[in-house]
Amino acid sequence: MRIAMPVFENKKKNSEIAQHFGHVQFLAVYDSEKDKLEMIDVKNVQGCAPVESLEGHGVDAIYCFGMGMRAIDLCKTMGIKLKTGQFKTIKGVIENLDKLKDLEESCGH
């Protein structure tokens, strides 16, 4: 699985997950089969730009705490699953991939 996570700083696996998906500087993409972490620099940090930044990166899922409805709809169109949980760092998400829950509603944007 290739899972993307929104972060403000590039601190590799110690990066903290951003509270909201739509306003981040970086997206971390973790490949669980290769145990490889890639950091994507988000050029435009508003609206659906972070989702659009994932195009061509083979992402299967996104882990986040909140996401607006337009971004959720775009993810569905792209076939990307949305996951959430209580894990605050990339390392926490990686170590608990089997415990992630489905993100079922938007944050109201």
Buried (B, 14 or more C-beta within 10 A) or exposed (E): EBBBBBBBEEBEBEBBBBBBBBBBBBBBBBBEEEEEBEBBEBEEBEBBBBBBBBEEEEBBBBBBBBBBEBBBEBBEEEEBBBBBBEBEBBBBBBEEBEEBEEBEEBBEB
